[in-house]
Amino acid sequence: MIPKLILLAVVAALLLMAGCVKLTDGSGQELKIIWNDGEVSLAPEQMGEFIMKALVKGSIYETGESVSVFGTCLDSEDNPFPGTVGVLSAWYPNGTVLFSNISMTEFETGYYLYASSMNAVQGTYLTEFTCTYMGQTARAYGEWQNPLWVRKIGDINTTTTNIDAQVNNITISIGDLRVNMTDSFEITWDKLDNINASINNTFINISNQLTYIAMVANSSVDRNDSLVVNLLYQLLAGHGANNGTLTVTEYATHARFWRGWGIFVKVFNSDGEVDASQVSCNIESNNPGVEGPFVLDYFESFDQFESRSLETIETQDFKYDGQVTEQLSYISGGFWYHVARIKVPPFEEYMWNVTCAYN
């Protein structure tokens, strides 16, 4: 059941719109009634001054990106205002006009859009959006931006991408270089081995020939210390030739518990006695805490060695092949090692081992 009051209002509105009944204001001016979205109201042109608002919104863009600026015309209750016209003006960051009063596309009632590409000029662009309806206007001011930091971010992204590509290329290059270096190193090593073998063969041949000449020269003279022989032996030494197996002769003191002990060593090859310039000697023993190996010192003469012997060692205590040697002054030089105390118990045998090798 429709209430009587509403029914009367609807009937009155229909009669007014049909012209059957006329309404006037206080001055006798006729009033026009319209039907607007289900409501009865005065025609806009008779409403006098009315409230209309405008809003505009831009954003931040990079050069070349699509720019979208939105504008809205609203009534006093913030509803989209129908029948309005929206235009847009914009200014460069330096204040000069970019464009003025360009018509915008109304994509819904009261909603407008301006679309373009972002200008290359960087900075903040001022915008003015104007709504017009029956001679009345409403304006809104906003902005859109093309700031420098946006371009910086874009440059950083591009640089990062380029760096990633370069790092990948460097990684590949390092891998290739490693393979090439490995191959080259193996080739070089093989060549060095071949060169070393050739050099050794050459020295062996030279040594053999010089040895033969020395033997012939030595047998042709009465003195073993002939100048020719000595010269050839010096040539052999100069070539670093290691001539023959080493023979080691040891002169050692008696081993006594808790007494000092020393050993004197002479080294020979097929050419005679050799010194520290050609060979080096080491010693190992079962002496607790000082097992070694230790390097033997070299002395040019036995007198030099004797001056270094400690009170616990007497030179006459030295023995050779188990026999005590009373006098070693005839020995010209040799290798020497000394230990302050023998800690091997008396019921155990003190043992040592001397090894000599070419330098």
PyMOL commands that set and color helices and strands:
alter all, ss='L'
color gray80, all
select helices_A, chain A and resi 4-17+44-46+148-219+227-238+302-308+315-317
alter helices_A, ss='H'
color red, helices_A
select strands_A, chain A and resi 23-24+30-31+33-36+39-42+52-57+66-75+85-91+97-103+105-108+111-117+123-133+136-146+247-252+261-269+272-274+279-285+294-295+297-299+319-320+323-324+334-339+352-358
alter strands_A, ss='S'
color yellow, strands_A
deselect
rebuild
show_as cartoon
